[in-house]
């Protein structure tokens, strides 16, 4: 993971950048999980939704 590199002199800036990187990754993962859940839900209830 690129954002875990603390070799520069401004460690605080790098730590903040790393946190932003991790938050972005967590957001992407949770969005993907939500989409997967929604697609699974729609697929499992397809007949019910089409009948209405």
Secondary structure, 3 states (H helix, E strand, C coil): CHHHCCCCCCHHHHHHHHHHHHHHHHHHHHHHHHHHHHHHHHHHCHHHHHHC
